[in-house]
Amino acid sequence: MQVLINAGDVSTSSAVLDHARVQVDKALKPFGDQITRVEVHLRNDSQVRATPNDKRCTIEARPAGRKPLAVSFRSDDL
């Protein structure tokens, strides 16, 4: 299973990206042979100033031979 982390416009560190990768690996390990790729997208929806729930994380999983599945969550921080 390939895990790709895309921070886009979010200011982050390698520690945050590594943490995200470890959490995805740990959560999806039981399904590792059924999932070909997971993409994590971190975004800041408010570029000018902080607003409530302006950070967004979208995770897209690509199961082998099936359509991709995606979930999204918003919060005040990553």
N, CA, C and O atoms as a Tripos MOL2 file, in Angstrom:
@<TRIPOS>MOLECULE
protein
  312   311    78     0     0
PROTEIN
NO_CHARGES

@<TRIPOS>ATOM
      1 N           0.8530   -1.1740    0.0000 N.3       1 MET1
      2 CA          0.0000    0.0000    0.0000 C.3       1 MET1
      3 C           0.8970    1.2340    0.0000 C.2       1 MET1
      4 O           1.7890    1.3840    0.8360 O.2       1 MET1
      5 N           0.6360    2.0940   -0.9460 N.am      2 GLN2
      6 CA          1.3830    3.3350   -1.0610 C.3       2 GLN2
      7 C           0.6050    4.4360   -0.3470 C.2       2 GLN2
      8 O          -0.5990    4.5790   -0.5600 O.2       2 GLN2
      9 N           1.2840    5.2200    0.5050 N.am      3 VAL3
     10 CA          0.6490    6.3290    1.2160 C.3       3 VAL3
     11 C           1.3040    7.6250    0.7590 C.2       3 VAL3
     12 O           2.5120    7.8090    0.9060 O.2       3 VAL3
     13 N           0.4930    8.5180    0.2040 N.am      4 LEU4
     14 CA          0.9770    9.8150   -0.2600 C.3       4 LEU4
     15 C           0.3630   10.9110    0.5960 C.2       4 LEU4
     16 O          -0.8500   10.9380    0.8060 O.2       4 LEU4
     17 N           1.2050   11.8160    1.0930 N.am      5 ILE5
     18 CA          0.7400   12.9390    1.9070 C.3       5 ILE5
     19 C           0.9730   14.2190    1.1130 C.2       5 ILE5
     20 O           2.0890   14.4840    0.6690 O.2       5 ILE5
     21 N          -0.0790   15.0080    0.9360 N.am      6 ASN6
     22 CA          0.0040   16.2660    0.2150 C.3       6 ASN6
     23 C          -0.4310   17.3810    1.1530 C.2       6 ASN6
     24 O          -1.6070   17.4810    1.5030 O.2       6 ASN6
     25 N           0.5210   18.2240    1.5610 N.am      7 ALA7
     26 CA          0.2110   19.3060    2.4990 C.3       7 ALA7
     27 C          -0.2770   20.5550    1.7860 C.2       7 ALA7
     28 O          -0.8300   21.4480    2.4280 O.2       7 ALA7
     29 N          -0.0870   20.6390    0.4890 N.am      8 GLY8
     30 CA         -0.5940   21.7790   -0.2680 C.3       8 GLY8
     31 C          -0.1950   23.1040    0.3290 C.2       8 GLY8
     32 O           0.9940   23.4080    0.4220 O.2       8 GLY8
     33 N          -1.1630   23.8990    0.7350 N.am      9 ASP9
     34 CA         -0.9230   25.2450    1.2400 C.3       9 ASP9
     35 C          -0.7810   25.3050    2.7630 C.2       9 ASP9
     36 O          -0.7540   26.3950    3.3330 O.2       9 ASP9
     37 N          -0.6920   24.1630    3.4200 N.am     10 VAL10
     38 CA         -0.5700   24.1170    4.8770 C.3      10 VAL10
     39 C           0.9020   24.1390    5.2630 C.2      10 VAL10
     40 O           1.6960   23.3320    4.7800 O.2      10 VAL10
     41 N           1.2500   25.0680    6.1330 N.am     11 SER11
     42 CA          2.6160   25.1230    6.6420 C.3      11 SER11
     43 C           2.7880   23.9840    7.6410 C.2      11 SER11
     44 O           2.0900   23.9330    8.6540 O.2      11 SER11
     45 N           3.7140   23.0740    7.3580 N.am     12 THR12
     46 CA          3.8640   21.8880    8.1850 C.3      12 THR12
     47 C           5.3290   21.4810    8.2520 C.2      12 THR12
     48 O           6.1810   22.0800    7.5960 O.2      12 THR12
     49 N           5.6070   20.4800    9.0350 N.am     13 SER13
     50 CA          6.9710   19.9820    9.1780 C.3      13 SER13
     51 C           7.0300   18.5190    8.7500 C.2      13 SER13
     52 O           6.0000   17.8800    8.5360 O.2      13 SER13
     53 N           8.2280   18.0090    8.6320 N.am     14 SER14
     54 CA          8.3680   16.5930    8.2820 C.3      14 SER14
     55 C           7.8170   15.7130    9.3950 C.2      14 SER14
     56 O           7.3510   14.6060    9.1240 O.2      14 SER14
     57 N           7.8580   16.1820   10.6490 N.am     15 ALA15
     58 CA          7.3090   15.4110   11.7680 C.3      15 ALA15
     59 C           5.7910   15.2420   11.6280 C.2      15 ALA15
     60 O           5.2560   14.1690   11.9080 O.2      15 ALA15
     61 N           5.1080   16.2890   11.1990 N.am     16 VAL16
     62 CA          3.6540   16.2120   11.0060 C.3      16 VAL16
     63 C           3.3360   15.2560    9.8560 C.2      16 VAL16
     64 O           2.4170   14.4440    9.9610 O.2      16 VAL16
     65 N           4.0780   15.3460    8.7800 N.am     17 LEU17
     66 CA          3.8530   14.4640    7.6400 C.3      17 LEU17
     67 C           4.1450   13.0140    7.9960 C.2      17 LEU17
     68 O           3.4060   12.1160    7.5930 O.2      17 LEU17
     69 N           5.2100   12.7790    8.7440 N.am     18 ASP18
     70 CA          5.5360   11.4240    9.1930 C.3      18 ASP18
     71 C           4.4590   10.8800   10.1210 C.2      18 ASP18
     72 O           4.0940    9.7080   10.0290 O.2      18 ASP18
     73 N           3.9460   11.7270   11.0170 N.am     19 HIS19
     74 CA          2.8870   11.3150   11.9400 C.3      19 HIS19
     75 C           1.6390   10.8950   11.1570 C.2      19 HIS19
     76 O           1.0260    9.8700   11.4580 O.2      19 HIS19
     77 N           1.2720   11.6870   10.1600 N.am     20 ALA20
     78 CA          0.1030   11.3550    9.3400 C.3      20 ALA20
     79 C           0.3080   10.0140    8.6300 C.2      20 ALA20
     80 O          -0.6000    9.1840    8.5790 O.2      20 ALA20
     81 N           1.5000    9.8130    8.0880 N.am     21 ARG21
     82 CA          1.7960    8.5640    7.3780 C.3      21 ARG21
     83 C           1.7150    7.3620    8.3240 C.2      21 ARG21
     84 O           1.1500    6.3290    7.9670 O.2      21 ARG21
     85 N           2.2740    7.4950    9.5190 N.am     22 VAL22
     86 CA          2.2530    6.4010   10.5010 C.3      22 VAL22
     87 C           0.8200    6.0810   10.9130 C.2      22 VAL22
     88 O           0.4560    4.9100   11.0230 O.2      22 VAL22
     89 N           0.0060    7.1030   11.1410 N.am     23 GLN23
     90 CA         -1.3750    6.8880   11.5570 C.3      23 GLN23
     91 C          -2.1810    6.1790   10.4680 C.2      23 GLN23
     92 O          -2.9750    5.2870   10.7660 O.2      23 GLN23
     93 N          -1.9830    6.5690    9.2210 N.am     24 VAL24
     94 CA         -2.6920    5.9130    8.1110 C.3      24 VAL24
     95 C          -2.2310    4.4670    7.9860 C.2      24 VAL24
     96 O          -3.0500    3.5590    7.8460 O.2      24 VAL24
     97 N          -0.9200    4.2550    8.0360 N.am     25 ASP25
     98 CA         -0.3900    2.8820    7.9540 C.3      25 ASP25
     99 C          -0.9650    1.9990    9.0570 C.2      25 ASP25
    100 O          -1.3740    0.8650    8.8100 O.2      25 ASP25
    101 N          -0.9910    2.5340   10.2750 N.am     26 LYS26
    102 CA         -1.4820    1.7680   11.4200 C.3      26 LYS26
    103 C          -2.9750    1.4570   11.2860 C.2      26 LYS26
    104 O          -3.4020    0.3340   11.5530 O.2      26 LYS26
    105 N          -3.7540    2.4340   10.8790 N.am     27 ALA27
    106 CA         -5.2050    2.2500   10.7920 C.3      27 ALA27
    107 C          -5.6110    1.2950    9.6700 C.2      27 ALA27
    108 O          -6.5880    0.5580    9.8000 O.2      27 ALA27
    109 N          -4.8600    1.3120    8.5730 N.am     28 LEU28
    110 CA         -5.2540    0.5120    7.4150 C.3      28 LEU28
    111 C          -4.4210   -0.7440    7.2310 C.2      28 LEU28
    112 O          -4.5810   -1.4490    6.2340 O.2      28 LEU28
    113 N          -3.5380   -1.0340    8.1700 N.am     29 LYS29
    114 CA         -2.6780   -2.2130    8.0540 C.3      29 LYS29
    115 C          -3.4660   -3.5050    7.8170 C.2      29 LYS29
    116 O          -3.0480   -4.3160    6.9900 O.2      29 LYS29
    117 N          -4.5890   -3.7270    8.5100 N.am     30 PRO30
    118 CA         -5.3480   -4.9640    8.2630 C.3      30 PRO30
    119 C          -5.8680   -5.0900    6.8280 C.2      30 PRO30
    120 O          -6.1870   -6.1910    6.3800 O.2      30 PRO30
    121 N          -5.9530   -3.9860    6.1190 N.am     31 PHE31
    122 CA         -6.4790   -3.9880    4.7500 C.3      31 PHE31
    123 C          -5.3910   -3.7330    3.7150 C.2      31 PHE31
    124 O          -5.6910   -3.5190    2.5400 O.2      31 PHE31
    125 N          -4.1360   -3.7540    4.1400 N.am     32 GLY32
    126 CA         -3.0100   -3.3890    3.2910 C.3      32 GLY32
    127 C          -2.9400   -4.1240    1.9760 C.2      32 GLY32
    128 O          -2.5470   -3.5340    0.9700 O.2      32 GLY32
    129 N          -3.3050   -5.3890    1.9470 N.am     33 ASP33
    130 CA         -3.2380   -6.1440    0.6960 C.3      33 ASP33
    131 C          -4.4350   -5.8670   -0.2100 C.2      33 ASP33
    132 O          -4.4410   -6.2950   -1.3640 O.2      33 ASP33
    133 N          -5.4490   -5.1580    0.2900 N.am     34 GLN34
    134 CA         -6.6430   -4.8480   -0.5000 C.3      34 GLN34
    135 C          -6.6390   -3.4020   -1.0100 C.2      34 GLN34
    136 O          -7.4200   -3.0510   -1.8950 O.2      34 GLN34
    137 N          -5.7650   -2.5760   -0.4550 N.am     35 ILE35
    138 CA         -5.7130   -1.1610   -0.8250 C.3      35 ILE35
    139 C          -4.4080   -0.8930   -1.5620 C.2      35 ILE35
    140 O          -3.3280   -1.2080   -1.0620 O.2      35 ILE35
    141 N          -4.5110   -0.3130   -2.7450 N.am     36 THR36
    142 CA         -3.3050   -0.0530   -3.5270 C.3      36 THR36
    143 C          -2.6480    1.2690   -3.1500 C.2      36 THR36
    144 O          -1.4220    1.3760   -3.1250 O.2      36 THR36
    145 N          -3.4790    2.2860   -2.8550 N.am     37 ARG37
    146 CA         -2.9200    3.6010   -2.5540 C.3      37 ARG37
    147 C          -3.8600    4.3910   -1.6610 C.2      37 ARG37
    148 O          -5.0810    4.2660   -1.7530 O.2      37 ARG37
    149 N          -3.2680    5.2140   -0.7870 N.am     38 VAL38
    150 CA         -4.0230    6.1340    0.0560 C.3      38 VAL38
    151 C          -3.4140    7.5160   -0.1290 C.2      38 VAL38
    152 O          -2.1990    7.6870   -0.0240 O.2      38 VAL38
    153 N          -4.2610    8.4960   -0.4040 N.am     39 GLU39
    154 CA         -3.7990    9.8760   -0.5440 C.3      39 GLU39
    155 C          -4.4110   10.7100    0.5700 C.2      39 GLU39
    156 O          -5.6230   10.6890    0.7840 O.2      39 GLU39
    157 N          -3.5570   11.4480    1.2790 N.am     40 VAL40
    158 CA         -3.9890   12.3360    2.3500 C.3      40 VAL40
    159 C          -3.7370   13.7660    1.8810 C.2      40 VAL40
    160 O          -2.6160   14.1120    1.5070 O.2      40 VAL40
    161 N          -4.7810   14.5960    1.9020 N.am     41 HIS41
    162 CA         -4.6690   15.9900    1.4810 C.3      41 HIS41
    163 C          -4.9620   16.8860    2.6860 C.2      41 HIS41
    164 O          -6.0510   16.8270    3.2570 O.2      41 HIS41
    165 N          -3.9950   17.7060    3.0660 N.am     42 LEU42
    166 CA         -4.1560   18.6650    4.1600 C.3      42 LEU42
    167 C          -4.2950   20.0480    3.5410 C.2      42 LEU42
    168 O          -3.4800   20.4490    2.7100 O.2      42 LEU42
    169 N          -5.3310   20.7760    3.9470 N.am     43 ARG43
    170 CA         -5.5930   22.0900    3.3610 C.3      43 ARG43
    171 C          -5.9620   23.1020    4.4360 C.2      43 ARG43
    172 O          -6.5030   22.7570    5.4860 O.2      43 ARG43
    173 N          -5.6530   24.3620    4.1410 N.am     44 ASN44
    174 CA         -6.0900   25.4870    4.9540 C.3      44 ASN44
    175 C          -7.0980   26.2490    4.0970 C.2      44 ASN44
    176 O          -6.7220   26.8790    3.1080 O.2      44 ASN44
    177 N          -8.3640   26.1950    4.4690 N.am     45 ASP45
    178 CA         -9.4120   26.8190    3.6660 C.3      45 ASP45
    179 C          -9.5120   28.3260    3.8750 C.2      45 ASP45
    180 O         -10.2330   29.0040    3.1430 O.2      45 ASP45
    181 N          -8.7970   28.8600    4.8680 N.am     46 SER46
    182 CA         -8.8270   30.2940    5.1350 C.3      46 SER46
    183 C          -7.3960   30.8230    5.0560 C.2      46 SER46
    184 O          -6.6330   30.7090    6.0150 O.2      46 SER46
    185 N          -7.0440   31.3910    3.9300 N.am     47 GLN47
    186 CA         -5.6770   31.8530    3.6990 C.3      47 GLN47
    187 C          -5.3420   33.1460    4.4320 C.2      47 GLN47
    188 O          -4.1900   33.3550    4.8130 O.2      47 GLN47
    189 N          -6.3210   34.0110    4.6340 N.am     48 VAL48
    190 CA         -6.0610   35.3410    5.1720 C.3      48 VAL48
    191 C          -5.8830   35.3270    6.6810 C.2      48 VAL48
    192 O          -4.8690   35.8130    7.1820 O.2      48 VAL48
    193 N          -6.8360   34.7850    7.4120 N.am     49 ARG49
    194 CA         -6.7330   34.7150    8.8740 C.3      49 ARG49
    195 C          -7.4570   33.4670    9.3590 C.2      49 ARG49
    196 O          -8.3090   32.9130    8.6650 O.2      49 ARG49
    197 N          -7.1080   33.0450   10.5420 N.am     50 ALA50
    198 CA         -7.6980   31.8260   11.1000 C.3      50 ALA50
    199 C          -9.1930   32.0130   11.3410 C.2      50 ALA50
    200 O          -9.6210   33.0270   11.8920 O.2      50 ALA50
    201 N          -9.9670   31.0420   10.9300 N.am     51 THR51
    202 CA        -11.3980   31.0080   11.1890 C.3      51 THR51
    203 C         -11.7220   29.6250   11.7490 C.2      51 THR51
    204 O         -10.9580   28.6820   11.5450 O.2      51 THR51
    205 N         -12.8420   29.4970   12.4480 N.am     52 PRO52
    206 CA        -13.1940   28.1790   13.0040 C.3      52 PRO52
    207 C         -13.2810   27.1170   11.9120 C.2      52 PRO52
    208 O         -13.8280   27.3470   10.8340 O.2      52 PRO52
    209 N         -12.7320   25.9580   12.2230 N.am     53 ASN53
    210 CA        -12.7770   24.7990   11.3170 C.3      53 ASN53
    211 C         -12.2140   25.0910    9.9270 C.2      53 ASN53
    212 O         -12.7760   24.6580    8.9210 O.2      53 ASN53
    213 N         -11.1040   25.8260    9.8760 N.am     54 ASP54
    214 CA        -10.5410   26.1770    8.5760 C.3      54 ASP54
    215 C          -9.4880   25.1860    8.0720 C.2      54 ASP54
    216 O          -8.9910   25.3340    6.9560 O.2      54 ASP54
    217 N          -9.1440   24.1810    8.8770 N.am     55 LYS55
    218 CA         -8.2020   23.1460    8.4420 C.3      55 LYS55
    219 C          -8.9940   21.9290    7.9860 C.2      55 LYS55
    220 O          -9.9430   21.5120    8.6500 O.2      55 LYS55
    221 N          -8.5960   21.3580    6.8400 N.am     56 ARG56
    222 CA         -9.3310   20.2290    6.2870 C.3      56 ARG56
    223 C          -8.3690   19.1010    5.9480 C.2      56 ARG56
    224 O          -7.2930   19.3250    5.3930 O.2      56 ARG56
    225 N          -8.7740   17.8920    6.2880 N.am     57 CYS57
    226 CA         -8.0360   16.6910    5.9360 C.3      57 CYS57
    227 C          -8.9720   15.7970    5.1250 C.2      57 CYS57
    228 O         -10.0470   15.4210    5.5920 O.2      57 CYS57
    229 N          -8.5560   15.4660    3.9230 N.am     58 THR58
    230 CA         -9.3060   14.5510    3.0880 C.3      58 THR58
    231 C          -8.4350   13.3300    2.8270 C.2      58 THR58
    232 O          -7.2710   13.4580    2.4460 O.2      58 THR58
    233 N          -9.0010   12.1540    3.0320 N.am     59 ILE59
    234 CA         -8.2790   10.9060    2.8020 C.3      59 ILE59
    235 C          -9.0350   10.1170    1.7430 C.2      59 ILE59
    236 O         -10.2340    9.8650    1.8580 O.2      59 ILE59
    237 N          -8.2990    9.7370    0.7140 N.am     60 GLU60
    238 CA         -8.8740    8.9410   -0.3730 C.3      60 GLU60
    239 C          -8.1480    7.6060   -0.4250 C.2      60 GLU60
    240 O          -6.9290    7.5510   -0.5880 O.2      60 GLU60
    241 N          -8.9120    6.5360   -0.2860 N.am     61 ALA61
    242 CA         -8.3530    5.1850   -0.3650 C.3      61 ALA61
    243 C          -8.7640    4.5650   -1.6860 C.2      61 ALA61
    244 O          -9.8960    4.7240   -2.1410 O.2      61 ALA61
    245 N          -7.8210    3.8540   -2.2950 N.am     62 ARG62
    246 CA         -8.0860    3.2000   -3.5750 C.3      62 ARG62
    247 C          -7.9830    1.6850   -3.4090 C.2      62 ARG62
    248 O          -6.8990    1.1110   -3.5140 O.2      62 ARG62
    249 N          -9.1290    1.0430   -3.1490 N.am     63 PRO63
    250 CA         -9.1270   -0.4190   -3.0470 C.3      63 PRO63
    251 C          -8.8700   -1.0540   -4.4170 C.2      63 PRO63
    252 O          -9.3240   -0.5470   -5.4430 O.2      63 PRO63
    253 N          -8.1530   -2.1430   -4.4160 N.am     64 ALA64
    254 CA         -7.8380   -2.8370   -5.6730 C.3      64 ALA64
    255 C          -9.1210   -3.2740   -6.3710 C.2      64 ALA64
    256 O          -9.9480   -3.9670   -5.7790 O.2      64 ALA64
    257 N          -9.2860   -2.8720   -7.6270 N.am     65 GLY65
    258 CA        -10.4190   -3.2970   -8.4270 C.3      65 GLY65
    259 C         -11.7410   -2.6210   -8.1010 C.2      65 GLY65
    260 O         -12.7890   -3.0460   -8.5880 O.2      65 GLY65
    261 N         -11.7060   -1.5680   -7.2790 N.am     66 ARG66
    262 CA        -12.9470   -0.8770   -6.9050 C.3      66 ARG66
    263 C         -12.7870    0.6260   -7.0610 C.2      66 ARG66
    264 O         -11.6860    1.1290   -7.2860 O.2      66 ARG66
    265 N         -13.9060    1.3370   -6.9390 N.am     67 LYS67
    266 CA        -13.8830    2.7910   -7.0090 C.3      67 LYS67
    267 C         -13.2490    3.3580   -5.7300 C.2      67 LYS67
    268 O         -13.3730    2.7570   -4.6630 O.2      67 LYS67
    269 N         -12.5730    4.5050   -5.8320 N.am     68 PRO68
    270 CA        -11.9690    5.1270   -4.6450 C.3      68 PRO68
    271 C         -13.0270    5.5420   -3.6300 C.2      68 PRO68
    272 O         -14.1610    5.8640   -3.9850 O.2      68 PRO68
    273 N         -12.6300    5.5260   -2.3620 N.am     69 LEU69
    274 CA        -13.4770    5.9880   -1.2550 C.3      69 LEU69
    275 C         -12.7970    7.1970   -0.6330 C.2      69 LEU69
    276 O         -11.5740    7.2170   -0.4960 O.2      69 LEU69
    277 N         -13.5780    8.2060   -0.2550 N.am     70 ALA70
    278 CA        -12.9890    9.4060    0.3350 C.3      70 ALA70
    279 C         -13.7810    9.8520    1.5550 C.2      70 ALA70
    280 O         -15.0030    9.7180    1.6150 O.2      70 ALA70
    281 N         -13.0470   10.3860    2.5240 N.am     71 VAL71
    282 CA        -13.6480   11.0000    3.7060 C.3      71 VAL71
    283 C         -12.9580   12.3360    3.9200 C.2      71 VAL71
    284 O         -11.8120   12.5290    3.5150 O.2      71 VAL71
    285 N         -13.6700   13.2580    4.5640 N.am     72 SER72
    286 CA        -13.1120   14.5770    4.8210 C.3      72 SER72
    287 C         -13.5190   15.0160    6.2100 C.2      72 SER72
    288 O         -14.6030   14.6770    6.6860 O.2      72 SER72
    289 N         -12.6320   15.7860    6.8730 N.am     73 PHE73
    290 CA        -12.9000   16.2850    8.2110 C.3      73 PHE73
    291 C         -12.3180   17.6890    8.3380 C.2      73 PHE73
    292 O         -11.2290   17.9720    7.8380 O.2      73 PHE73
    293 N         -13.0560   18.5580    9.0120 N.am     74 ARG74
    294 CA        -12.5970   19.9380    9.2580 C.3      74 ARG74
    295 C         -12.3780   20.1480   10.7530 C.2      74 ARG74
    296 O         -13.0850   19.5800   11.5850 O.2      74 ARG74
    297 N         -11.3810   20.9770   11.0770 N.am     75 SER75
    298 CA        -11.0730   21.2630   12.4720 C.3      75 SER75
    299 C         -10.3400   22.6050   12.5680 C.2      75 SER75
    300 O          -9.9960   23.2210   11.5590 O.2      75 SER75
    301 N         -10.1150   23.0350   13.8090 N.am     76 ASP76
    302 CA         -9.3610   24.2820   14.0230 C.3      76 ASP76
    303 C          -7.8640   24.0890   13.8160 C.2      76 ASP76
    304 O          -7.1510   25.0530   13.5410 O.2      76 ASP76
    305 N          -7.3810   22.8610   13.9430 N.am     77 ASP77
    306 CA         -5.9590   22.5770   13.7420 C.3      77 ASP77
    307 C          -5.7950   21.2110   13.0800 C.2      77 ASP77
    308 O          -6.7470   20.4410   12.9490 O.2      77 ASP77
    309 N          -4.5590   20.9340   12.6680 N.am     78 LEU78
    310 CA         -4.3050   19.6660   11.9950 C.3      78 LEU78
    311 C          -4.4350   18.5080   12.9470 C.2      78 LEU78
    312 O          -4.2540   17.3580   12.5490 O.2      78 LEU78
@<TRIPOS>BOND
     1     1     2 1
     2     2     3 1
     3     3     4 2
     4     3     5 am
     5     5     6 1
     6     6     7 1
     7     7     8 2
     8     7     9 am
     9     9    10 1
    10    10    11 1
    11    11    12 2
    12    11    13 am
    13    13    14 1
    14    14    15 1
    15    15    16 2
    16    15    17 am
    17    17    18 1
    18    18    19 1
    19    19    20 2
    20    19    21 am
    21    21    22 1
    22    22    23 1
    23    23    24 2
    24    23    25 am
    25    25    26 1
    26    26    27 1
    27    27    28 2
    28    27    29 am
    29    29    30 1
    30    30    31 1
    31    31    32 2
    32    31    33 am
    33    33    34 1
    34    34    35 1
    35    35    36 2
    36    35    37 am
    37    37    38 1
    38    38    39 1
    39    39    40 2
    40    39    41 am
    41    41    42 1
    42    42    43 1
    43    43    44 2
    44    43    45 am
    45    45    46 1
    46    46    47 1
    47    47    48 2
    48    47    49 am
    49    49    50 1
    50    50    51 1
    51    51    52 2
    52    51    53 am
    53    53    54 1
    54    54    55 1
    55    55    56 2
    56    55    57 am
    57    57    58 1
    58    58    59 1
    59    59    60 2
    60    59    61 am
    61    61    62 1
    62    62    63 1
    63    63    64 2
    64    63    65 am
    65    65    66 1
    66    66    67 1
    67    67    68 2
    68    67    69 am
    69    69    70 1
    70    70    71 1
    71    71    72 2
    72    71    73 am
    73    73    74 1
    74    74    75 1
    75    75    76 2
    76    75    77 am
    77    77    78 1
    78    78    79 1
    79    79    80 2
    80    79    81 am
    81    81    82 1
    82    82    83 1
    83    83    84 2
    84    83    85 am
    85    85    86 1
    86    86    87 1
    87    87    88 2
    88    87    89 am
    89    89    90 1
    90    90    91 1
    91    91    92 2
    92    91    93 am
    93    93    94 1
    94    94    95 1
    95    95    96 2
    96    95    97 am
    97    97    98 1
    98    98    99 1
    99    99   100 2
   100    99   101 am
   101   101   102 1
   102   102   103 1
   103   103   104 2
   104   103   105 am
   105   105   106 1
   106   106   107 1
   107   107   108 2
   108   107   109 am
   109   109   110 1
   110   110   111 1
   111   111   112 2
   112   111   113 am
   113   113   114 1
   114   114   115 1
   115   115   116 2
   116   115   117 am
   117   117   118 1
   118   118   119 1
   119   119   120 2
   120   119   121 am
   121   121   122 1
   122   122   123 1
   123   123   124 2
   124   123   125 am
   125   125   126 1
   126   126   127 1
   127   127   128 2
   128   127   129 am
   129   129   130 1
   130   130   131 1
   131   131   132 2
   132   131   133 am
   133   133   134 1
   134   134   135 1
   135   135   136 2
   136   135   137 am
   137   137   138 1
   138   138   139 1
   139   139   140 2
   140   139   141 am
   141   141   142 1
   142   142   143 1
   143   143   144 2
   144   143   145 am
   145   145   146 1
   146   146   147 1
   147   147   148 2
   148   147   149 am
   149   149   150 1
   150   150   151 1
   151   151   152 2
   152   151   153 am
   153   153   154 1
   154   154   155 1
   155   155   156 2
   156   155   157 am
   157   157   158 1
   158   158   159 1
   159   159   160 2
   160   159   161 am
   161   161   162 1
   162   162   163 1
   163   163   164 2
   164   163   165 am
   165   165   166 1
   166   166   167 1
   167   167   168 2
   168   167   169 am
   169   169   170 1
   170   170   171 1
   171   171   172 2
   172   171   173 am
   173   173   174 1
   174   174   175 1
   175   175   176 2
   176   175   177 am
   177   177   178 1
   178   178   179 1
   179   179   180 2
   180   179   181 am
   181   181   182 1
   182   182   183 1
   183   183   184 2
   184   183   185 am
   185   185   186 1
   186   186   187 1
   187   187   188 2
   188   187   189 am
   189   189   190 1
   190   190   191 1
   191   191   192 2
   192   191   193 am
   193   193   194 1
   194   194   195 1
   195   195   196 2
   196   195   197 am
   197   197   198 1
   198   198   199 1
   199   199   200 2
   200   199   201 am
   201   201   202 1
   202   202   203 1
   203   203   204 2
   204   203   205 am
   205   205   206 1
   206   206   207 1
   207   207   208 2
   208   207   209 am
   209   209   210 1
   210   210   211 1
   211   211   212 2
   212   211   213 am
   213   213   214 1
   214   214   215 1
   215   215   216 2
   216   215   217 am
   217   217   218 1
   218   218   219 1
   219   219   220 2
   220   219   221 am
   221   221   222 1
   222   222   223 1
   223   223   224 2
   224   223   225 am
   225   225   226 1
   226   226   227 1
   227   227   228 2
   228   227   229 am
   229   229   230 1
   230   230   231 1
   231   231   232 2
   232   231   233 am
   233   233   234 1
   234   234   235 1
   235   235   236 2
   236   235   237 am
   237   237   238 1
   238   238   239 1
   239   239   240 2
   240   239   241 am
   241   241   242 1
   242   242   243 1
   243   243   244 2
   244   243   245 am
   245   245   246 1
   246   246   247 1
   247   247   248 2
   248   247   249 am
   249   249   250 1
   250   250   251 1
   251   251   252 2
   252   251   253 am
   253   253   254 1
   254   254   255 1
   255   255   256 2
   256   255   257 am
   257   257   258 1
   258   258   259 1
   259   259   260 2
   260   259   261 am
   261   261   262 1
   262   262   263 1
   263   263   264 2
   264   263   265 am
   265   265   266 1
   266   266   267 1
   267   267   268 2
   268   267   269 am
   269   269   270 1
   270   270   271 1
   271   271   272 2
   272   271   273 am
   273   273   274 1
   274   274   275 1
   275   275   276 2
   276   275   277 am
   277   277   278 1
   278   278   279 1
   279   279   280 2
   280   279   281 am
   281   281   282 1
   282   282   283 1
   283   283   284 2
   284   283   285 am
   285   285   286 1
   286   286   287 1
   287   287   288 2
   288   287   289 am
   289   289   290 1
   290   290   291 1
   291   291   292 2
   292   291   293 am
   293   293   294 1
   294   294   295 1
   295   295   296 2
   296   295   297 am
   297   297   298 1
   298   298   299 1
   299   299   300 2
   300   299   301 am
   301   301   302 1
   302   302   303 1
   303   303   304 2
   304   303   305 am
   305   305   306 1
   306   306   307 1
   307   307   308 2
   308   307   309 am
   309   309   310 1
   310   310   311 1
   311   311   312 2
@<TRIPOS>SUBSTRUCTURE
     1 MET1         2 RESIDUE 1 A MET
     2 GLN2         6 RESIDUE 1 A GLN
     3 VAL3        10 RESIDUE 1 A VAL
     4 LEU4        14 RESIDUE 1 A LEU
     5 ILE5        18 RESIDUE 1 A ILE
     6 ASN6        22 RESIDUE 1 A ASN
     7 ALA7        26 RESIDUE 1 A ALA
     8 GLY8        30 RESIDUE 1 A GLY
     9 ASP9        34 RESIDUE 1 A ASP
    10 VAL10       38 RESIDUE 1 A VAL
    11 SER11       42 RESIDUE 1 A SER
    12 THR12       46 RESIDUE 1 A THR
    13 SER13       50 RESIDUE 1 A SER
    14 SER14       54 RESIDUE 1 A SER
    15 ALA15       58 RESIDUE 1 A ALA
    16 VAL16       62 RESIDUE 1 A VAL
    17 LEU17       66 RESIDUE 1 A LEU
    18 ASP18       70 RESIDUE 1 A ASP
    19 HIS19       74 RESIDUE 1 A HIS
    20 ALA20       78 RESIDUE 1 A ALA
    21 ARG21       82 RESIDUE 1 A ARG
    22 VAL22       86 RESIDUE 1 A VAL
    23 GLN23       90 RESIDUE 1 A GLN
    24 VAL24       94 RESIDUE 1 A VAL
    25 ASP25       98 RESIDUE 1 A ASP
    26 LYS26      102 RESIDUE 1 A LYS
    27 ALA27      106 RESIDUE 1 A ALA
    28 LEU28      110 RESIDUE 1 A LEU
    29 LYS29      114 RESIDUE 1 A LYS
    30 PRO30      118 RESIDUE 1 A PRO
    31 PHE31      122 RESIDUE 1 A PHE
    32 GLY32      126 RESIDUE 1 A GLY
    33 ASP33      130 RESIDUE 1 A ASP
    34 GLN34      134 RESIDUE 1 A GLN
    35 ILE35      138 RESIDUE 1 A ILE
    36 THR36      142 RESIDUE 1 A THR
    37 ARG37      146 RESIDUE 1 A ARG
    38 VAL38      150 RESIDUE 1 A VAL
    39 GLU39      154 RESIDUE 1 A GLU
    40 VAL40      158 RESIDUE 1 A VAL
    41 HIS41      162 RESIDUE 1 A HIS
    42 LEU42      166 RESIDUE 1 A LEU
    43 ARG43      170 RESIDUE 1 A ARG
    44 ASN44      174 RESIDUE 1 A ASN
    45 ASP45      178 RESIDUE 1 A ASP
    46 SER46      182 RESIDUE 1 A SER
    47 GLN47      186 RESIDUE 1 A GLN
    48 VAL48      190 RESIDUE 1 A VAL
    49 ARG49      194 RESIDUE 1 A ARG
    50 ALA50      198 RESIDUE 1 A ALA
    51 THR51      202 RESIDUE 1 A THR
    52 PRO52      206 RESIDUE 1 A PRO
    53 ASN53      210 RESIDUE 1 A ASN
    54 ASP54      214 RESIDUE 1 A ASP
    55 LYS55      218 RESIDUE 1 A LYS
    56 ARG56      222 RESIDUE 1 A ARG
    57 CYS57      226 RESIDUE 1 A CYS
    58 THR58      230 RESIDUE 1 A THR
    59 ILE59      234 RESIDUE 1 A ILE
    60 GLU60      238 RESIDUE 1 A GLU
    61 ALA61      242 RESIDUE 1 A ALA
    62 ARG62      246 RESIDUE 1 A ARG
    63 PRO63      250 RESIDUE 1 A PRO
    64 ALA64      254 RESIDUE 1 A ALA
    65 GLY65      258 RESIDUE 1 A GLY
    66 ARG66      262 RESIDUE 1 A ARG
    67 LYS67      266 RESIDUE 1 A LYS
    68 PRO68      270 RESIDUE 1 A PRO
    69 LEU69      274 RESIDUE 1 A LEU
    70 ALA70      278 RESIDUE 1 A ALA
    71 VAL71      282 RESIDUE 1 A VAL
    72 SER72      286 RESIDUE 1 A SER
    73 PHE73      290 RESIDUE 1 A PHE
    74 ARG74      294 RESIDUE 1 A ARG
    75 SER75      298 RESIDUE 1 A SER
    76 ASP76      302 RESIDUE 1 A ASP
    77 ASP77      306 RESIDUE 1 A ASP
    78 LEU78      310 RESIDUE 1 A LEU
